[in-house]
Amino acid sequence: MKNPTPPTILRQRVSALVTTTIPLPTGATVIVAVSGGPDSVALLHILCTALPSVQFVAVYVDHGLRPDETGAEIKLVQGLAMQLQAGFEQISVDVKAGAEKNSASIEETARILRYEGLEALRRQYHGAAIAVAHTANDQAEELLIRLIRGSGRKGLSGMQLHNGWIIRPLLQTKKDTLLHYLQTEHIPFCIDSSNLERTYLRNRIRLDLLPYLEEHFNPSIRETLLQTAQILGDEEALMEAMANKAWQETVEIIAIQPVSSDTPFHTIHIDIQLFCREQRAIQRRILEKCCWQMEARPQFRQIELLLDLFLKRETGAEIHLSRGLRAHKTAKTVVFTYPIGKCSYRGTCRKK
């Protein structure tokens, strides 16, 4: 490793990044996700030593997938938290059952349940943030994952330093820098055996695709990906500002009495004339935001159908979206609503 970053400098960088990202008054509490692996162990140690005025709570999430390794990881994280005068919590989630119930992948289910558990603890502690240990290496891998699965500009701008309650203090730090930090500070950590299992897409990208690209195409592919994410992120911020302005001008959110407890307390009305004046890229963003506001995940095919509804379909036309969400075209607006709540059904329930 050339010119390794001294531990003191790394702590100063991370401290400055955190304090400029979110306000952390003296005595604030931050939840820290700590798996026992090198990245999260380094994160906890750096935060606790760099920001002594903040109370940190180390949280270990047991996904129920590696029972032979869990005990040692819990012991290590709990011991480190005690040494650093941080709090400690353990969460258990049933990933396999959740994946089977929702017909989802183990990776995606683990991510969802992990963040749900962390958010529950943040609320319990009235925490200012949840810190997770994504690194620059993870960012490069994430960009390739999103490219392979299909993503727009926003997705290809990568993970953000600050997203809601989530902060990623190590997102600009490379993994070898953290390993050098741990070695210099004599801090133990565990190795997650599942990181070597090629059944997971992220592992195949890290173990196979990135090394192949480095050897045969671009030795600096990781740096190139990070630079691309930075460029797209800056452009994304501009586009998002433009889309938000257009949203305020074209969209009206109307409070309603929901037909069921799990549906939004509002409908969304989009002015057709004002919408059609916008550029196609802004139109897409308005529709994507509308879907999220109505608690539906936007998909490319659905956005295409909605664009067709606005631009070509006749008054009275209706688009059927996921789980009972409907978009109905009137003379002047397109209205998004759940006529009978969140459930799959055919046909229309609009009153004649």
One Martini backbone bead per residue (centre of mass of N, CA, C, O) as a GRO file, in nm:
protein
  352
    1MET     BB    1   0.092   0.039   0.027
    2LYS     BB    2   0.067   0.366  -0.063
    3ASN     BB    3   0.065   0.603   0.146
    4PRO     BB    4  -0.059   0.572   0.422
    5THR     BB    5  -0.307   0.657   0.634
    6PRO     BB    6  -0.316   0.799   0.914
    7PRO     BB    7  -0.521   0.762   1.179
    8THR     BB    8  -0.556   1.065   1.248
    9ILE     BB    9  -0.644   1.159   0.966
   10LEU     BB   10  -0.887   0.972   0.933
   11ARG     BB   11  -1.046   1.080   1.175
   12GLN     BB   12  -1.065   1.371   1.074
   13ARG     BB   13  -1.217   1.314   0.811
   14VAL     BB   14  -1.466   1.174   0.931
   15SER     BB   15  -1.550   1.394   1.128
   16ALA     BB   16  -1.593   1.615   0.911
   17LEU     BB   17  -1.803   1.462   0.745
   18VAL     BB   18  -2.019   1.423   0.963
   19THR     BB   19  -2.053   1.728   1.066
   20THR     BB   20  -2.135   1.828   0.763
   21THR     BB   21  -2.389   1.637   0.723
   22ILE     BB   22  -2.474   1.648   1.036
   23PRO     BB   23  -2.624   1.732   1.324
   24LEU     BB   24  -2.418   1.703   1.644
   25PRO     BB   25  -2.488   1.730   1.938
   26THR     BB   26  -2.431   1.712   2.246
   27GLY     BB   27  -2.540   1.377   2.316
   28ALA     BB   28  -2.585   1.242   2.073
   29THR     BB   29  -2.729   0.969   1.886
   30VAL     BB   30  -2.568   0.681   1.725
   31ILE     BB   31  -2.620   0.432   1.504
   32VAL     BB   32  -2.417   0.125   1.465
   33ALA     BB   33  -2.334  -0.094   1.222
   34VAL     BB   34  -2.204  -0.420   1.345
   35SER     BB   35  -2.059  -0.728   1.225
   36GLY     BB   36  -1.718  -0.764   1.269
   37GLY     BB   37  -1.597  -0.652   1.042
   38PRO     BB   38  -1.362  -0.434   0.929
   39ASP     BB   39  -1.538  -0.188   0.850
   40SER     BB   40  -1.727  -0.166   1.107
   41VAL     BB   41  -1.505  -0.162   1.319
   42ALA     BB   42  -1.365   0.091   1.216
   43LEU     BB   43  -1.606   0.278   1.240
   44LEU     BB   44  -1.649   0.263   1.545
   45HIS     BB   45  -1.365   0.352   1.630
   46ILE     BB   46  -1.355   0.624   1.485
   47LEU     BB   47  -1.607   0.757   1.606
   48CYS     BB   48  -1.539   0.728   1.913
   49THR     BB   49  -1.252   0.883   1.887
   50ALA     BB   50  -1.354   1.147   1.714
   51LEU     BB   51  -1.655   1.162   1.887
   52PRO     BB   52  -1.691   1.208   2.223
   53SER     BB   53  -1.982   1.376   2.230
   54VAL     BB   54  -2.095   1.108   2.123
   55GLN     BB   55  -2.340   0.858   2.122
   56PHE     BB   56  -2.284   0.513   2.078
   57VAL     BB   57  -2.452   0.228   1.907
   58ALA     BB   58  -2.394  -0.098   1.881
   59VAL     BB   59  -2.519  -0.311   1.608
   60TYR     BB   60  -2.622  -0.644   1.590
   61VAL     BB   61  -2.715  -0.849   1.309
   62ASP     BB   62  -2.905  -1.143   1.305
   63HIS     BB   63  -2.988  -1.345   1.016
   64GLY     BB   64  -2.964  -1.670   1.047
   65LEU     BB   65  -2.710  -1.784   0.841
   66ARG     BB   66  -2.444  -1.805   1.070
   67PRO     BB   67  -2.427  -1.980   1.351
   68ASP     BB   68  -2.108  -2.045   1.372
   69GLU     BB   69  -2.029  -1.712   1.379
   70THR     BB   70  -2.203  -1.529   1.564
   71GLY     BB   71  -2.079  -1.549   1.849
   72ALA     BB   72  -1.802  -1.418   1.785
   73GLU     BB   73  -1.915  -1.149   1.682
   74ILE     BB   74  -2.066  -1.058   1.931
   75LYS     BB   75  -1.827  -1.060   2.124
   76LEU     BB   76  -1.657  -0.851   1.971
   77VAL     BB   77  -1.858  -0.613   1.962
   78GLN     BB   78  -1.915  -0.592   2.264
   79GLY     BB   79  -1.620  -0.548   2.352
   80LEU     BB   80  -1.567  -0.291   2.187
   81ALA     BB   81  -1.793  -0.120   2.304
   82MET     BB   82  -1.690  -0.125   2.593
   83GLN     BB   83  -1.408  -0.004   2.536
   84LEU     BB   84  -1.559   0.266   2.394
   85GLN     BB   85  -1.824   0.343   2.550
   86ALA     BB   86  -2.056   0.186   2.417
   87GLY     BB   87  -2.326   0.067   2.307
   88PHE     BB   88  -2.544  -0.239   2.301
   89GLU     BB   89  -2.700  -0.435   2.035
   90GLN     BB   90  -2.937  -0.700   1.947
   91ILE     BB   91  -3.051  -0.846   1.636
   92SER     BB   92  -3.320  -1.055   1.512
   93VAL     BB   93  -3.361  -1.214   1.188
   94ASP     BB   94  -3.576  -1.379   0.938
   95VAL     BB   95  -3.475  -1.427   0.626
   96LYS     BB   96  -3.589  -1.689   0.509
   97ALA     BB   97  -3.886  -1.634   0.572
   98GLY     BB   98  -3.904  -1.362   0.422
   99ALA     BB   99  -3.826  -1.468   0.139
  100GLU     BB  100  -4.057  -1.674   0.111
  101LYS     BB  101  -4.300  -1.485   0.156
  102ASN     BB  102  -4.186  -1.263  -0.086
  103SER     BB  103  -4.016  -1.381  -0.316
  104ALA     BB  104  -3.713  -1.324  -0.229
  105SER     BB  105  -3.407  -1.248  -0.172
  106ILE     BB  106  -3.170  -1.272   0.060
  107GLU     BB  107  -3.034  -1.000   0.022
  108GLU     BB  108  -3.287  -0.815   0.023
  109THR     BB  109  -3.410  -0.911   0.289
  110ALA     BB  110  -3.171  -0.843   0.472
  111ARG     BB  111  -3.171  -0.541   0.415
  112ILE     BB  112  -3.457  -0.473   0.508
  113LEU     BB  113  -3.446  -0.592   0.799
  114ARG     BB  114  -3.201  -0.437   0.896
  115TYR     BB  115  -3.317  -0.146   0.861
  116GLU     BB  116  -3.565  -0.186   1.036
  117GLY     BB  117  -3.409  -0.245   1.299
  118LEU     BB  118  -3.240   0.017   1.307
  119GLU     BB  119  -3.482   0.213   1.308
  120ALA     BB  120  -3.610   0.117   1.570
  121LEU     BB  121  -3.364   0.200   1.745
  122ARG     BB  122  -3.353   0.495   1.674
  123ARG     BB  123  -3.627   0.561   1.800
  124GLN     BB  124  -3.567   0.456   2.085
  125TYR     BB  125  -3.301   0.665   2.106
  126HIS     BB  126  -3.331   0.923   1.941
  127GLY     BB  127  -3.167   0.932   1.686
  128ALA     BB  128  -2.972   1.107   1.440
  129ALA     BB  129  -2.847   0.824   1.328
  130ILE     BB  130  -2.725   0.584   1.077
  131ALA     BB  131  -2.432   0.395   1.067
  132VAL     BB  132  -2.254   0.281   0.782
  133ALA     BB  133  -1.978   0.074   0.613
  134HIS     BB  134  -1.948   0.199   0.344
  135THR     BB  135  -1.729   0.196   0.074
  136ALA     BB  136  -1.558   0.254  -0.210
  137ASN     BB  137  -1.578  -0.041  -0.296
  138ASP     BB  138  -1.888  -0.062  -0.271
  139GLN     BB  139  -1.951   0.154  -0.480
  140ALA     BB  140  -1.835   0.009  -0.727
  141GLU     BB  141  -2.016  -0.241  -0.701
  142GLU     BB  142  -2.293  -0.097  -0.707
  143LEU     BB  143  -2.276   0.014  -0.994
  144LEU     BB  144  -2.269  -0.264  -1.134
  145ILE     BB  145  -2.531  -0.373  -1.023
  146ARG     BB  146  -2.716  -0.147  -1.143
  147LEU     BB  147  -2.634  -0.191  -1.436
  148ILE     BB  148  -2.723  -0.489  -1.461
  149ARG     BB  149  -3.028  -0.436  -1.354
  150GLY     BB  150  -3.103  -0.147  -1.397
  151SER     BB  151  -3.053   0.210  -1.434
  152GLY     BB  152  -3.049   0.526  -1.371
  153ARG     BB  153  -2.892   0.807  -1.287
  154LYS     BB  154  -2.947   0.786  -0.986
  155GLY     BB  155  -2.834   0.500  -0.946
  156LEU     BB  156  -2.544   0.569  -1.090
  157SER     BB  157  -2.458   0.765  -0.843
  158GLY     BB  158  -2.510   0.600  -0.604
  159MET     BB  159  -2.430   0.624  -0.300
  160GLN     BB  160  -2.492   0.819  -0.016
  161LEU     BB  161  -2.381   0.989   0.254
  162HIS     BB  162  -2.692   1.101   0.269
  163ASN     BB  163  -3.003   0.914   0.366
  164GLY     BB  164  -3.175   1.040   0.571
  165TRP     BB  165  -3.065   0.851   0.845
  166ILE     BB  166  -2.833   0.778   0.662
  167ILE     BB  167  -2.480   0.715   0.704
  168ARG     BB  168  -2.145   0.727   0.515
  169PRO     BB  169  -1.831   0.782   0.635
  170LEU     BB  170  -1.666   0.558   0.423
  171LEU     BB  171  -1.726   0.620   0.110
  172GLN     BB  172  -1.417   0.758   0.061
  173THR     BB  173  -1.297   0.480   0.164
  174LYS     BB  174  -1.068   0.242   0.149
  175LYS     BB  175  -1.009  -0.074   0.252
  176ASP     BB  176  -0.695  -0.062   0.290
  177THR     BB  177  -0.710   0.172   0.492
  178LEU     BB  178  -0.863   0.012   0.713
  179LEU     BB  179  -0.660  -0.218   0.748
  180HIS     BB  180  -0.432  -0.034   0.839
  181TYR     BB  181  -0.576   0.078   1.086
  182LEU     BB  182  -0.617  -0.191   1.236
  183GLN     BB  183  -0.320  -0.268   1.250
  184THR     BB  184  -0.210  -0.014   1.395
  185GLU     BB  185  -0.442  -0.042   1.639
  186HIS     BB  186  -0.496  -0.340   1.718
  187ILE     BB  187  -0.771  -0.454   1.569
  188PRO     BB  188  -1.006  -0.679   1.574
  189PHE     BB  189  -1.162  -0.923   1.344
  190CYS     BB  190  -1.394  -1.058   1.122
  191ILE     BB  191  -1.489  -1.323   0.891
  192ASP     BB  192  -1.716  -1.356   0.634
  193SER     BB  193  -1.792  -1.641   0.461
  194SER     BB  194  -2.014  -1.524   0.257
  195ASN     BB  195  -1.805  -1.348   0.083
  196LEU     BB  196  -1.731  -1.632  -0.092
  197GLU     BB  197  -2.014  -1.657  -0.215
  198ARG     BB  198  -2.135  -1.692  -0.555
  199THR     BB  199  -2.451  -1.657  -0.517
  200TYR     BB  200  -2.376  -1.363  -0.496
  201LEU     BB  201  -2.349  -1.088  -0.686
  202ARG     BB  202  -2.144  -0.917  -0.530
  203ASN     BB  203  -1.927  -1.138  -0.513
  204ARG     BB  204  -1.885  -1.175  -0.820
  205ILE     BB  205  -1.790  -0.888  -0.866
  206ARG     BB  206  -1.550  -0.886  -0.663
  207LEU     BB  207  -1.409  -1.171  -0.750
  208ASP     BB  208  -1.445  -1.145  -1.084
  209LEU     BB  209  -1.514  -0.883  -1.248
  210LEU     BB  210  -1.313  -0.668  -1.142
  211PRO     BB  211  -1.049  -0.827  -1.192
  212TYR     BB  212  -1.100  -0.859  -1.498
  213LEU     BB  213  -1.110  -0.557  -1.568
  214GLU     BB  214  -0.828  -0.490  -1.458
  215GLU     BB  215  -0.666  -0.692  -1.646
  216HIS     BB  216  -0.823  -0.632  -1.949
  217PHE     BB  217  -0.906  -0.300  -1.938
  218ASN     BB  218  -0.879  -0.148  -1.625
  219PRO     BB  219  -0.675  -0.090  -1.358
  220SER     BB  220  -0.879   0.177  -1.274
  221ILE     BB  221  -1.189   0.101  -1.243
  222ARG     BB  222  -1.265   0.199  -0.960
  223GLU     BB  223  -1.199   0.499  -1.001
  224THR     BB  224  -1.381   0.537  -1.247
  225LEU     BB  225  -1.649   0.473  -1.103
  226LEU     BB  226  -1.628   0.699  -0.889
  227GLN     BB  227  -1.617   0.934  -1.089
  228THR     BB  228  -1.888   0.874  -1.223
  229ALA     BB  229  -2.059   0.904  -0.967
  230GLN     BB  230  -1.987   1.201  -0.917
  231ILE     BB  231  -2.095   1.319  -1.178
  232LEU     BB  232  -2.385   1.205  -1.155
  233GLY     BB  233  -2.445   1.332  -0.880
  234ASP     BB  234  -2.430   1.628  -0.968
  235GLU     BB  235  -2.647   1.603  -1.192
  236GLU     BB  236  -2.872   1.494  -1.011
  237ALA     BB  237  -2.908   1.745  -0.835
  238LEU     BB  238  -3.006   1.925  -1.065
  239MET     BB  239  -3.246   1.750  -1.162
  240GLU     BB  240  -3.394   1.744  -0.891
  241ALA     BB  241  -3.449   2.046  -0.871
  242MET     BB  242  -3.617   2.063  -1.130
  243ALA     BB  243  -3.830   1.849  -1.050
  244ASN     BB  244  -3.935   1.989  -0.793
  245LYS     BB  245  -4.042   2.239  -0.936
  246ALA     BB  246  -4.238   2.086  -1.122
  247TRP     BB  247  -4.400   1.948  -0.900
  248GLN     BB  248  -4.515   2.208  -0.765
  249GLU     BB  249  -4.667   2.300  -1.041
  250THR     BB  250  -4.831   2.004  -1.118
  251VAL     BB  251  -4.894   1.909  -0.819
  252GLU     BB  252  -5.162   1.752  -0.621
  253ILE     BB  253  -5.232   1.695  -0.279
  254ILE     BB  254  -5.503   1.495  -0.147
  255ALA     BB  255  -5.684   1.450   0.118
  256ILE     BB  256  -5.803   1.140   0.269
  257GLN     BB  257  -6.006   0.866   0.328
  258PRO     BB  258  -5.911   0.567   0.362
  259VAL     BB  259  -6.007   0.234   0.269
  260SER     BB  260  -5.737   0.157   0.424
  261SER     BB  261  -5.469   0.126   0.650
  262ASP     BB  262  -5.241   0.070   0.398
  263THR     BB  263  -5.314   0.344   0.274
  264PRO     BB  264  -5.300   0.639   0.166
  265PHE     BB  265  -5.396   0.987   0.270
  266HIS     BB  266  -5.392   1.018  -0.058
  267THR     BB  267  -5.400   1.195  -0.355
  268ILE     BB  268  -5.296   1.241  -0.704
  269HIS     BB  269  -5.266   1.544  -0.906
  270ILE     BB  270  -5.203   1.599  -1.257
  271ASP     BB  271  -5.133   1.839  -1.475
  272ILE     BB  272  -5.139   1.798  -1.808
  273GLN     BB  273  -5.042   2.063  -1.938
  274LEU     BB  274  -4.790   2.108  -1.755
  275PHE     BB  275  -4.658   1.833  -1.799
  276CYS     BB  276  -4.626   1.857  -2.124
  277ARG     BB  277  -4.403   2.096  -2.101
  278GLU     BB  278  -4.204   1.902  -2.019
  279GLN     BB  279  -3.944   1.724  -2.014
  280ARG     BB  280  -3.898   1.392  -2.023
  281ALA     BB  281  -3.710   1.369  -1.775
  282ILE     BB  282  -3.908   1.517  -1.583
  283GLN     BB  283  -4.153   1.338  -1.620
  284ARG     BB  284  -4.029   1.085  -1.502
  285ARG     BB  285  -3.973   1.202  -1.219
  286ILE     BB  286  -4.261   1.264  -1.144
  287LEU     BB  287  -4.364   0.968  -1.167
  288GLU     BB  288  -4.170   0.841  -0.968
  289LYS     BB  289  -4.256   1.014  -0.725
  290CYS     BB  290  -4.548   0.931  -0.728
  291CYS     BB  291  -4.508   0.634  -0.667
  292TRP     BB  292  -4.368   0.673  -0.394
  293GLN     BB  293  -4.604   0.836  -0.264
  294MET     BB  294  -4.791   0.563  -0.330
  295GLU     BB  295  -4.620   0.306  -0.249
  296ALA     BB  296  -4.458   0.255  -0.530
  297ARG     BB  297  -4.255   0.092  -0.749
  298PRO     BB  298  -4.080   0.205  -1.003
  299GLN     BB  299  -4.107   0.118  -1.352
  300PHE     BB  300  -4.039   0.132  -1.672
  301ARG     BB  301  -4.312   0.029  -1.788
  302GLN     BB  302  -4.493   0.214  -1.617
  303ILE     BB  303  -4.383   0.484  -1.717
  304GLU     BB  304  -4.458   0.438  -2.013
  305LEU     BB  305  -4.763   0.414  -1.965
  306LEU     BB  306  -4.798   0.697  -1.837
  307LEU     BB  307  -4.700   0.862  -2.076
  308ASP     BB  308  -4.921   0.759  -2.264
  309LEU     BB  309  -5.156   0.868  -2.101
  310PHE     BB  310  -5.082   1.171  -2.126
  311LEU     BB  311  -5.011   1.189  -2.457
  312LYS     BB  312  -5.251   0.972  -2.600
  313ARG     BB  313  -5.483   0.928  -2.430
  314GLU     BB  314  -5.798   0.929  -2.337
  315THR     BB  315  -6.050   1.025  -2.176
  316GLY     BB  316  -6.084   0.767  -1.916
  317ALA     BB  317  -5.832   0.643  -1.892
  318GLU     BB  318  -5.649   0.346  -1.753
  319ILE     BB  319  -5.400   0.249  -1.515
  320HIS     BB  320  -5.246  -0.050  -1.399
  321LEU     BB  321  -5.093  -0.102  -1.109
  322SER     BB  322  -4.964  -0.191  -0.828
  323ARG     BB  323  -5.171  -0.304  -0.585
  324GLY     BB  324  -5.429  -0.111  -0.698
  325LEU     BB  325  -5.308   0.107  -0.858
  326ARG     BB  326  -5.441   0.409  -1.010
  327ALA     BB  327  -5.460   0.579  -1.337
  328HIS     BB  328  -5.669   0.860  -1.414
  329LYS     BB  329  -5.819   1.025  -1.691
  330THR     BB  330  -5.901   1.344  -1.733
  331ALA     BB  331  -5.942   1.646  -1.876
  332LYS     BB  332  -5.692   1.778  -1.670
  333THR     BB  333  -5.614   1.504  -1.518
  334VAL     BB  334  -5.414   1.278  -1.319
  335VAL     BB  335  -5.518   1.009  -1.108
  336PHE     BB  336  -5.401   0.881  -0.795
  337THR     BB  337  -5.524   0.560  -0.669
  338TYR     BB  338  -5.701   0.348  -0.419
  339PRO     BB  339  -6.009   0.233  -0.450
  340ILE     BB  340  -5.966  -0.063  -0.256
  341GLY     BB  341  -5.677  -0.071  -0.203
  342LYS     BB  342  -5.422  -0.301  -0.126
  343CYS     BB  343  -5.479  -0.489  -0.419
  344SER     BB  344  -5.535  -0.738  -0.639
  345TYR     BB  345  -5.710  -0.641  -0.947
  346ARG     BB  346  -5.962  -0.629  -1.177
  347GLY     BB  347  -6.051  -0.357  -1.313
  348THR     BB  348  -6.291  -0.118  -1.220
  349CYS     BB  349  -6.399   0.123  -0.937
  350ARG     BB  350  -6.539   0.339  -1.070
  351LYS     BB  351  -6.761   0.573  -1.082
  352LYS     BB  352  -7.024   0.653  -1.308
   0.00000   0.00000   0.00000
